[in-house]
Amino acid sequence: MPCSNPASTDESFGNLQDIFRGGDVLGYSGNMSVSNLSASTQDYLKAVWVLGEWSDEPVTQKRIAERLGLKLSSVSDAVRRLTDQGLLDHTPRGAVTLTESGQSYAVEMVRRHRLIETFLVATLGYRWDQVHDEAEMIEHAVSDFMIERIAEHLGYPDQDPHGDLIPSADGTAHRSEAVLLTELEQGRPARVVRISDEDPALLQFFAERGIGVSVVVEVQEGAPYSDSLRVRIDGSSQIMPLGRSATDAVRVEPLD
């Protein structure tokens, strides 16, 4: 995937050399890590964690299949295998949950993914709509050492370009109390804290209209039967209509 504003070759390699030069890094150890798991197992554990990050809806095999783009039968076999390995808990027709060890591995993968996304934007000049698929590929190949070098280089960021929180090196991950833009009280200003990265085209749409993380928005009722809201950005006079698919992708924290 091409970069939108690629740095010069010399500068890019210089940055990479600075990041990956040898040395002791806080949080890096030789203990058993998520790198010891297969890429498939990494994907399953991360998917279960992410599906529960912003939703209280039970994580089912069907939801996992939809997120990973896999057949339900394949997911069923994998869930059974990972349950036998002590990484997942699952009862017939019940929800899929992470065990303590599964949770630890899942958080490691989420940390990897979001640090890589942040690195691609901050250091290599990618746009925020370009990084998700790139990170999906890279996260399986990097070492724990490299991830900690990236974190150190970036100054240990606590959120990625889309506003998703980056777990700390010790596995601490907090859930924000942000609400969907769809559910925001009309006329009450709120700050955008997170935008879903599932649809790159929607991210481009938001960027072109000045909607991003930290922007202050306010909603008003949309046209009758339109299933939309009118959104004011940063107190400007411009108001734009946004449909439900767009407002459901944005999470905000109301301002007092």
N, C-alpha and C positions, 0 to 999 in steps of 0.2 A: 504493500500500500504506500503510495507516495506521500511525502511530507508536503505541507502547504508552504512552509517557509524554511526550506532546508538550509542548514548552516554550511559553511564551506567545509570541504573535506578535511583540511588541516585542523580547523577548529573542532569539528566533531570528534576526530581521533584524539585530539588533545584532551577534550572533556572525558572521553572514555578512559584514557590512560590515567588521568587524575583519579577517577572513581575506582578503577579496578587494580590500582597499584597495591602491592602487598602491605600488610600491617595488621595490628590487632584492631578489632572492631567490637564495640560494645554490643552484647546480645548474640554474638556468634559463638557457637560451640560445636564440638564434634559429636554431640548426642544424636540419638535417633531423630530424624526430621521427616517432614512431609516429602522430601526428595526420595525417600526410600519406597514410596508408594508409586503404583503405576499411574500414568496420566489419566486413565479412565477412572480410577478410584479417587484421584484428586478432584476430578470434575464432579463426580457424584457428591462427595462430601461438601464441596463448595456450593453446589446447587441447593442442597438441603438447607444450608446455613443462610444463603441469600434469600431463598423463598420465605424464610421466617423472619428476615431482618425488618421488613416494613409491614408485615401482615400478621394478624393473629389467626388467620385461616390455617387449618391443619395442612401440613405438607403431605400430600398423597403421592402415590406412584404416578398417577396421571399428570399431576402438576410437574413432577420431575421430568417426565417424558416430554411434556410440552416445552419446558425450558431448554432441555438438551437436544431437542429435535430427534428423539429416538422412539422406537416402537415400544409400546407398553410391555410387551413380552420380554424385551431386552432389559428394561428397567426392573421388571419383576425378578428376573434371574439375578441381576446385579445386587438388588436390595437383599435378596436372600443370602447371597455370598458375603456381602459386607456385614450382615447381621451375624452370620456364623463367625466372622473374623473379629467381632466385638466392636465394630465401628458404628453400627446403626442399631437402633431398637425398632422393631416392627412386629405387629400382630396382624393376622389376616383381616383384611378390610379396614385396618386401623391406620393411624397416621405414622409417618416415618420420622423418627427423631434421631439426633446424634447422641452417642454415648459420650462419656467424658473424654476418652481418647479421640473419638471421631470429631468432637467439637474442637479440640486443640489443633488437629490437622486442618480442619476446615478454616479456622481463623488464620492459620499460617498461609493458606492459599489465598484467602481474601486479601491479606496484607500484601502478598506478592503482587497480585493482580493490580491493586490500586496504587502501589508504589511505582510499578512499571508504567501505568497510565500517566501518572504525574511526571515521571521522568521523561516520557516521550513528548509531553506538551512543554514542560519547562526547559528541557535541555536540547531536544532535537527539533523543536518547532512544529510538532504535529498540531492539528486542530482537535478539539475535544470530541468531534464526531468520528475521528479516524482511529482512536486509540484502543477501543474495546476489543476488536477482533485481533489486533496486533498483540495486545497483552495476553489474550487467550492462548496464543501460540507460544509466546516467549516464556510465560510463567512455568511451563513444564520443563524447560531446559536450564534455567538458572539455578545457581547454588544458594544456600543460605548466606554464605559469605558475600556473594555479589549483591543480594538483596539488602543486606545491612550496609554495604558500601553505597548503594543508591540512596538509602534512607539518610545516611550521614551527609552525602553530597547535597541532598535537597533540604537539609536542616530539620530532619524528622518531621515532615508535614503531618497534620492530623486529618486532612481530607483530600480527596482526589479532585480532578477537574470538574467532576459532576456534582461535587458536594458530599459524596459518600464518605463516611468516616473510615479512616485507616487505623486498624487495630495496632496497638503498640507492640514492641518486640516481646514483651512478656505475655502477650495474648489478650490483653485487656481490650474489650470492645464495648462501647456504649451505644445504646439505642436512643436516637433523638426522639423528642416528643412532637416533632413537626407534623402538621396536618396537610392533607391534600389541598391544593389551590381550589379544587372543586367545592370543598367544604368550608372555605374561608367565609367568615361573616361579611356580608356586603357592607362596603364603606369603611372597613377596618384595614388600615395599612399593615402589611406583613413583609418580612424579608425572605427572599428565596434562599433556601438552604440546601436543596437537593433537586436534581433533574435526572430522571431515569435515562440510562444510556442504552436502552434496548433498541431504540430506533434512531440510527444515524441521520436519516432524513429529517426527523423531527428536531434533532439537535441543531441541524443546519437552519431549519425554519426559525427556531428560537434565537439563534445567534444573529440572523439577519434582521430580527426585530428588536434586538437589544435586551432579550430576556436571558439572564444568566444567574449564576450563584452570586448572592449578596445584593442583587437588585431589589428595590422596594416596589411592591405592587399593591394594587387595590382593585377589588372586583365590584362590578355592578351587574344587575340583572340583565340577561341577554334578551333577544327578541323572542316573543311567544312561540312555543313549539320548536324552537331551534336547538334545544339541548346545548346551549352555549352560554358563556359569560362574556361581559365586556370588561377588559382589563386595562387599567391605567398603570403606566410604568414610570417609576421615580417621580411621581407628582406632575408629570408633563400634561399638556392639554390633549395629547394624542391618546385615544382610546381604541383598542382593537378587539374584535370578537375572537374568542377562542372556543373551539368545540371541546366536548368532553374528553376525547382521546388526548388532547393537549393538556388540559387542566389536570387530568388524572396523573400525568407524568411529572408534575411539579409539586414539591412539598415546601411549605413555608412555615415560618414562626411568626405569629402575630406580634406586633409591636405594642407596647403599653402606652 
